[in-house]
Amino acid sequence: MDKIIVLENIYYDLDKWDIRDDAALELDKLVTMLVDNPEIKIELSSHTDDRAPDQYNMQLSERRAKSAVNYLVSQGIDPNRLITLYYGETKPIADNSTTEGRAKNRRVEMKVVFE
């Protein structure tokens, strides 16, 4: 528990849910943290920009969270340690009227959960 690992959000391309190379690097940090700390769980919350209908964005959000979970499981992480939440476009962190803002909103955030 005395290690510090900085995790950036996992970002996605427009209308995509595949894990990009930059996201894989961040997820690999998360794998290391989970292996080193078997008592914690991770909450993965998935988000989209607002460029599609609400229902579609919720489905896309779910696919993004599942792609992150699938990556972690493929690296040996027990899926019971991973909690997923889907928010679609409901919790933007940036302005959806700009290209940069929309790119920041297409993300999966991670939070450590102790049980």
C-alpha positions in Angstrom: 0.0 0.0 0.0 3.0 2.3 0.2 3.4 2.6 -3.6 2.0 5.5 -5.5 0.6 4.8 -8.9 -0.8 7.6 -10.9 -3.6 6.5 -13.2 -5.0 8.7 -16.0 -8.5 8.2 -17.2 -8.9 5.7 -20.1 -9.9 7.6 -23.2 -11.7 6.3 -26.3 -12.0 7.5 -29.9 -15.4 8.7 -31.2 -17.9 5.9 -31.4 -15.3 3.3 -30.3 -14.8 1.1 -27.3 -11.6 -0.7 -28.2 -8.6 -0.2 -25.9 -6.1 2.2 -27.4 -2.4 1.8 -26.8 -2.3 4.7 -24.4 -5.2 3.2 -22.4 -3.4 -0.2 -22.3 -0.5 1.5 -20.6 -2.7 3.0 -17.9 -4.6 -0.3 -17.5 -1.3 -2.1 -17.0 -0.5 0.2 -14.1 -3.9 -0.7 -12.6 -3.1 -4.5 -13.1 0.2 -3.9 -11.1 -1.7 -2.1 -8.3 -4.4 -4.8 -8.1 -1.8 -7.6 -8.0 0.1 -5.8 -5.3 -3.0 -5.1 -3.3 -5.4 -8.1 -3.4 -7.7 -6.5 -0.8 -9.0 -3.7 -3.0 -11.6 -3.5 -5.7 -11.8 -1.0 -8.5 -14.9 0.9 -9.7 -14.8 1.7 -13.4 -17.2 4.4 -14.4 -17.7 4.8 -18.1 -18.7 8.0 -20.0 -19.4 9.4 -23.5 -19.6 12.7 -25.2 -23.0 14.0 -26.2 -22.9 13.4 -30.0 -25.3 10.5 -30.1 -28.8 9.9 -28.7 -29.0 9.2 -24.9 -29.9 5.5 -25.2 -27.1 4.9 -27.7 -24.6 6.6 -25.4 -25.6 4.5 -22.5 -25.0 1.3 -24.6 -21.7 2.7 -25.8 -20.7 3.5 -22.2 -21.5 -0.1 -21.2 -19.3 -1.4 -24.1 -16.4 0.8 -23.0 -16.6 -0.3 -19.4 -16.7 -4.0 -20.6 -13.7 -3.5 -22.8 -11.7 -2.2 -19.9 -12.9 -5.1 -17.7 -12.1 -7.6 -20.4 -8.6 -6.2 -20.7 -8.0 -6.5 -17.0 -9.4 -10.0 -16.8 -7.1 -11.0 -19.7 -4.2 -9.9 -17.5 -5.3 -12.2 -14.7 -7.5 -9.9 -12.6 -10.5 -11.6 -11.0 -13.7 -10.0 -12.4 -15.2 -10.0 -9.0 -12.8 -7.2 -8.0 -14.2 -4.9 -10.8 -17.3 -2.9 -10.4 -18.7 -1.2 -13.5 -21.0 1.9 -13.7 -22.3 3.4 -17.0 -23.2 7.1 -17.2 -23.3 7.8 -21.0 -23.3 11.5 -21.5 -24.8 12.5 -18.1 -21.5 13.4 -16.3 -19.3 15.4 -18.6 -16.0 16.8 -17.3 -15.5 19.2 -20.2 -17.4 21.3 -22.6 -19.1 19.1 -25.3 -19.1 22.0 -27.7 -15.4 21.6 -28.5 -13.4 18.7 -30.1 -11.0 18.7 -27.1 -13.9 18.7 -24.6 -15.7 15.9 -26.3 -12.5 13.8 -26.4 -12.1 14.3 -22.6 -15.7 13.2 -22.0 -15.1 9.8 -23.8 -13.5 8.1 -20.8 -13.5 5.5 -18.1 -12.6 6.7 -14.7 -11.2 4.4 -12.0 -11.8 4.6 -8.2 -10.2 2.3 -5.6 -12.8 0.7 -3.3 -11.8 -1.0 0.0 -13.9 -3.7 1.4 
